[in-house]
């Protein structure tokens, strides 16, 4: 039996004025995705448990079969695992975004999708500066990709009581309203954020970015903190041996922790400039050697955060053409049986530029899956079905074993 999971990150949405009151899924030309829902089943799944924010860390862990209440260590430790950092329980790991703040408001969680080269230089220079200023006692900064970076505190300090807000959750809102708070070390984190403003203001990279009309990186923003903890492997829990295709360290980190291989695919990014076709080709090849292959595509989520309905729509169509179509054809070549699961991990709403905890739609087709609704894949049709998974982590067992 072969299995494929395709995650168009944040592709679910509410009806949009820009699309005449329709959602991107309703407008998109997506014959391969629709064939899954029409031949199989579609429904909704609550990937965001009560008490959690609707982030890819929580939602992707949930849809891959792991209850965040039991296994979630924080977003940053997951990304640190993808980077291969030496992190042990008791170390506290933070996501360290480069963001843009204008007129005291957070306007961009990604500093204008800053390039990896620019982001690395800014973080490396800020790490040196913070050490010189005595702000980095026990702290280490690790450059990631673009605006996504990691900071680790190995001093023994605990941030258990700290509350920190994801910057993509508060676009356009006052920075001061959302500064980290709670516990004995919040001021240390806020001092770093404040220091970054002064340091970045006259940095050569930001001077150039402003001159050519690009958003400067005005601050570091620390959030997603946690300390690592053991996670049972996917193979032990469910049986199949898996692999992940993603351009995002967060999903790669989850894969590493559950014992999946991350497949190195050239020319893929977290944006619409990614090589969709390469993801599809590598997924097809990987199905020959793995029991289950997951393809994660970040582009719809990033387009939503930029309030770009046209790019979100285009990304869904590209996923259908270059990923879903080839993967379906490959799966159908396996005589011992196959199944495919397609679902956004969460809603990301173009009009608010935020994630939303509304249970996203999913569809399943393949061996032993009997169709019921036989309608195109949309949020509305999924809501109208009779299949609603209340606990997101239970969807995986349903996908792997139901009806067999």
N, C-alpha and C positions, 0 to 999 in steps of 0.2 A: 504494500500500500504506500502510495506517495501522497504527500500533502504540500500545499502551497498556501501561504498567507500573504496578502498584499494589503499594505497600510498606506492609503493616501492621507497623510497626516493633516488633520484639521479640515478635511474637505467638506464635511457636513456644515450646513449653514441655515440661517433663517431666510425667509423670502426677502429679496433685495429690490429696492426701488430701481437700481441701475439695471436690473434684469426684468423689469415690468412685473414685479411681485412674485417672481419665481426664484428658486434656489439654483446654484450652479449645477447640481445633480439633475434638476428638472430640465435645464436648458441644454446641457452638454450632449454632444453626439458620442455615445459610449456603447456601441452595440455589443461588445464583449462583456462588459460589466452587466448590462441588461440581460444578456443570455444566462448569466449565473443566477440572477434573481428569478428569471422566468422558468428556468429548468429546475431550479432548486427551491430554496426557502430564503425569505428575508424577514428581518425583525429588528428589534432594538436591544441594546445591551448597556446596562448601567456600569460604565467603566470608572466612574468617579464615586468612590464610597463616601458616605456621610463624614463630614469633618475634614475632607481633603479638597484641595483646589484641583480644577480640571487641567492638569498639566500632563505632558507626554510621559513624564517619569512615572506618575501614578497610573495613568490610563493604559500605557503600553505594558507595564508590569501586570496589570489586571487582565488585559486581553490575552496575554501569553500564559495565563493560568496561575498567577501568583497573587494571593490576597495581600494588598498593600498594608492592611492592618497587622499582618504577621511578618512581611518580608521587606517592606519599604525602608531603606536606610537614609533617605534624603536624595535629592536629585544629584547633588555634586559628587557623592561617593560613586554613583553609577558612572558618571563621566570619567572620574579618575580611574576606574577599572578599565575603561576603554583605552585610556592613555598609557596603561601599564605602570601606573605610579605605585610606589611602595607605600601602601597605606595599611595601617593596622587599627583594630578597635581601640578607641581612645583618641586617635587623631581626628580632628574636625576638619572637614572638607567643605569649601564654599565654591559655588559658581561665581565667577568674577566677570561680569559683563562689561564691555565698553559701551556706554550709552551717550545719548545727546540730550542735554537739558538746555532749554532756551526760555528766558524770562521766568526762571524758577520752575518751569514745568518739564516733566519727562516727555519728550516728543518722539524719541526713537530708541527702542531697546537694543538696536544693533549698530548704532553710530553710522547709519547710512550703508549698512552691509559692508562695513570696512573690510579691506582686503586682508588676507592672512599675513602678508608681509608687513603691512602697516600695523595690524593688531599686535603681532609679535614684538615689533620694535617698541611700541608704546608700553606694553606690559613689562618688557625687560628693562626699559629705562625707568619706569615707575618703581619697579622692585628695587633698583639701585638707589633711587631717591628716597624711598620710604625707609630703607636700611640706614642711610646717612642721617635721616631725621629722627632715628630712634623709634620708628613706628612699627618695625618689622620683627620685634623680638619673638622668636619661635615660629615666624611665618615664612612660607616659601610660595612664590608665585610660579605658575607653570603656564606658558603660552599654549593656547589651543588652536582653533581654527576661526579666523575672522574675529568676531566680537566675543566668542565663547572662550573663556579661560578658567583656570582653577587656582584657588589659594588654599593652602593646607596649614593648619595650626597644630604643631606637634608639641606645644608647650605643656600640655596637661590641662589647660583651661577647658571648661565645659560650656557649651552654648545651648544646653538643653532648654533653657527658658527664653532664648532669643526668638523673636518673630521678625521675619524678613520677607518682603513682598517681591514677587517676580516682576521685573519692570515691564514685561509685555502685558501684564494685567492692568496697568494703570496709565495707558497712553494719554497725554494731554493733561494729566493731573499734577498737582504741586508736588515737587520732590520732597519737601520738608514733611508733608503729611504722611509719607510712606517710608521715612528713614527707619532702619532697623531699631527695634526697641525690646526691652525686657531682659532680665538677668544682669549679672554683674559686669559683662564685657561688651555691652551694646555700644558704649562710648568709644571703645577701641575700634570697633568696626566703623562707626561714624567718623572718627578722626581720619581713617584711611580715605573714606569717600570725600571728605572735605579737602584733604591734602591733595587728592588727585585733581581737583578742580584747578587749584593754583598751579600745579605742575603741568597739566595738559594745555593750559590757556595759551602759552607761548611756545609750545613744542613745534618743531619744524614741520612735522607731518600735519598737524592741525592747521597751521598757517597755510600750507599748500592746499589742503582740502577746502578751506574757506575761499581761497583765491579762485579755485575752479568750480565753486558752487556746490561742493559736496558737504554733507553734514560732518562736523567735527566730533571727535570723541572727547566729550567734556568731563566725564567722570568715570571711575570704576563704580560698579554697583555689585554688592556682595549679598548673596541670597542662596537658597537651595541647600543650606548647610545640613550636614549629618555626619555620622560616624559609621564605618562599615560594619556589617554583620554577615554571618554565613547564610548562604542560600542553597537549598537543595537543588541538585541538577535537574534539568528538564527530563533527561533520559531516565533518571531514577523515578521521577514522579509519573511520567506518562509513557515512556518506552522509546519513542522515535529519537533518532540522532539528528540534530538540526544545525542550520547555518543561517546567518543574517547578512543581508545586503543593505547597507545604509551609508549615507554620507555624514551622519550625525553621531557624535560621540556618545550621546545619551543612550541611543538604541544599541550601539556597539557595546556599551558598558553593561546593559542588561543582558545582552547575548553572552558576554564573557562570564558574568556571574552565574548564569544558568547552564554554562558548559557548552554553548554553541560556538562555532567558528565564525569569525567575521571574514567575509570574502572581499578581497581587495579588487575593486573595480575601478579602472582608470577613468578620469574625466567626469566623475560624478560630484555634484555639489548639493547644497541644501536649498538651491533656488531653481528657478525655471530654466536657467542655462545648463542644467544637468544633462547628462547623456542618458536619456530615458531608454534608448535602444540598447545601450550597453548593459543597463540593469536587467532588461528582459533577456538578453543573450546569456549573461552570466547565470541568471536564475535557471534558465533551461538546462544549461550545462551542469549546474550544481545538483539538479534533481537526479542525475545519473548516479551520484555518489552519496547523497544524503536522503534520509527519510522525509524530512520536512525542511522547506526553504521559505524564509520570510523576506519579502522585499518591502522596504520602508522608503517612502518618497516624501520629503519634507516640503516640497514646493508649494502645495496648496495652503499650508499653514503660514508660510512666510508671505505669500501674496495676501492672505487675509489680514495679517498684522500690518501690512502696508495699505490696507483699504483698497486693494486692486482687484476688483471683481473680474475684469477681463483676463488677467493673468491666471487667476484661480480657475476660471473656466477652461482656459487653454491647457493648464497643467492636468486637469482631470481628463481631458480628451487625449493628451499625450500619454498619460498612464494607461488609458484604455487601449490605445493603438500599439504602443511599444512594449508594454509590460504584460497587461492582462491577456491580450490576444496571443502572443507567442507562448506564454506560460500555459494557457488553456490547451493549445495545440500539443504542447509537449506532454502535459498530464494525460491527455487522451491516448497517448501512445503506450502507456503502461498497462499491460494486460492484467496485472494483479490488482488493479483498482487504484482510484485516486479521489482526492477531494481538494476543493479550493475554498478559502474563506477570504472575503474582501470586506474591509471595514475601516472607516476613519477611527482613530483612537478617541477623538473628541470633536465637538463642534469648535470651529474658530470662525467668528462672525465678522464679515467684512465691514459692516456698518458700525460696529463697536471697536473693531480691531482686537478683540479679546477672545479668550477661550470661554466656553460655556459648558456647564455640567449636564446639560440635557443628554439623555442616553442616545448615543449615535446609532445610525442604522448599520446593519450588516447583512451580507448574503452569503449563502453556502450552496455549493452544488457538488455533484460527483456520485461515486458509488454508494448506493444505499440511501441517498437523500431523495425523498419524494416531494415533488413540487405541490404547492397549495395555492398560493396567491397568483402566480403567473403574470406578474406585472413588472414594469420597468423599475429599476432601482432608484428610489427617491426617499427622502425623509418622510414624506406624507404616506407613501405606500407601506413603508416599514412600520410606521405608527399604526396603520390600519390592519396589520397582520395579527395573527394570534400567538406570535412567538416573541416573548419579552423576557429577557434574562435579567433577573433582579440583582444578582451578584456577578459582577463582570468576570471574576476569576473562574466561574463555573462554565463559561462559554467554551473554553479550550477542550474540556472533556467531552462536551456535547459535540464539538466539531470532530474530534478524533474518533469517537466511539459510538455515537448515537445511531441506532438502526443497524449496527453490524452484529 
